[in-house]
Amino acid sequence: EGLRQFERNDRLLAIGAIAMDKLGRTAEAHELLKTLVEKPHADALALNIYIQIASRCGFTEQAITAIEKIYGSEKNPEKQLTCLRNLFALLHQI
């Protein structure tokens, strides 16, 4: 109910997904975030939370795709390096 109030704000929806995950509604949080990260210019917070949930729940390929999306649009070398580290960690899990 409360999430409907923030339908146009991806960052607030991402924060709502964190709350859902903490309440044990991880599948719902994953689906909500999936719709956010499929947008052409997805919110960075939503992408990062999605990566965490997806990788924790075994959706490794989806998490890798999200990391690649962040890396492709990131201009900051430090954040690019973080993306590569996260990608390496996920690939090492497979």
C-alpha positions as CSV (number, residue, x, y, z in Angstrom):
1,E,0.0,0.0,0.0
2,G,2.7,2.5,1.0
3,L,4.8,1.7,-2.0
4,R,2.0,2.9,-4.3
5,Q,2.4,6.4,-3.0
6,F,6.0,6.4,-4.4
7,E,5.4,4.8,-7.8
8,R,7.2,7.5,-9.6
9,N,10.3,7.6,-7.4
10,D,12.6,4.7,-8.1
11,R,14.9,5.5,-5.2
12,L,12.1,5.3,-2.7
13,L,10.8,2.1,-4.3
14,A,14.3,0.6,-3.9
15,I,14.3,1.6,-0.2
16,G,10.9,0.0,0.1
17,A,12.4,-3.2,-1.5
18,I,15.0,-3.2,1.2
19,A,12.3,-3.2,3.8
20,M,10.4,-5.9,2.1
21,D,13.5,-8.0,2.0
22,K,14.2,-7.5,5.7
23,L,10.6,-8.5,6.4
24,G,11.2,-11.8,4.6
25,R,9.3,-10.8,1.5
26,T,12.5,-11.3,-0.7
27,A,10.7,-12.6,-3.7
28,E,8.4,-9.5,-3.8
29,A,11.5,-7.3,-3.4
30,H,13.3,-9.0,-6.2
31,E,10.3,-8.6,-8.6
32,L,9.9,-4.9,-7.7
33,L,13.6,-4.2,-8.2
34,K,13.6,-6.2,-11.5
35,T,11.1,-3.8,-12.9
36,L,13.2,-0.9,-11.9
37,V,16.5,-2.2,-13.3
38,E,15.0,-3.0,-16.6
39,K,14.5,0.7,-17.3
40,P,17.0,2.3,-19.7
41,H,18.4,4.7,-17.0
42,A,17.9,2.6,-13.8
43,D,18.6,4.2,-10.4
44,A,22.1,3.2,-9.2
45,L,20.7,2.4,-5.7
46,A,18.0,0.2,-7.2
47,L,20.7,-1.6,-9.3
48,N,23.0,-2.2,-6.3
49,I,20.2,-3.5,-4.1
50,Y,19.0,-5.7,-6.9
51,I,22.5,-7.1,-7.4
52,Q,22.7,-7.9,-3.7
53,I,19.3,-9.7,-3.5
54,A,19.7,-11.4,-6.9
55,S,23.1,-12.8,-6.0
56,R,22.1,-13.9,-2.6
57,C,19.0,-15.7,-4.0
58,G,20.9,-17.5,-6.7
59,F,20.0,-15.3,-9.6
60,T,23.6,-14.9,-10.5
61,E,23.2,-14.3,-14.3
62,Q,20.7,-11.5,-13.6
63,A,23.1,-10.0,-11.1
64,I,25.9,-10.2,-13.6
65,T,23.8,-8.4,-16.2
66,A,23.0,-5.6,-13.8
67,I,26.7,-5.2,-12.9
68,E,27.5,-5.0,-16.6
69,K,24.9,-2.3,-17.0
70,I,26.4,-0.2,-14.2
71,Y,29.9,-0.7,-15.5
72,G,28.9,0.3,-19.0
73,S,27.4,3.7,-17.8
74,E,29.9,4.4,-15.0
75,K,32.6,7.1,-15.6
76,N,34.2,7.1,-12.2
77,P,37.3,4.7,-12.3
78,E,36.9,3.8,-8.7
79,K,33.3,2.7,-9.2
80,Q,34.3,0.9,-12.3
81,L,36.8,-1.1,-10.3
82,T,34.2,-1.9,-7.7
83,C,32.0,-3.2,-10.5
84,L,34.8,-5.4,-11.7
85,R,35.4,-6.7,-8.2
86,N,31.7,-7.5,-7.8
87,L,31.7,-9.2,-11.2
88,F,34.7,-11.3,-10.4
89,A,33.1,-12.4,-7.1
90,L,29.9,-13.4,-8.8
91,L,31.8,-15.3,-11.6
92,H,33.8,-17.0,-9.0
93,Q,30.6,-18.3,-7.3
94,I,29.4,-20.1,-10.5
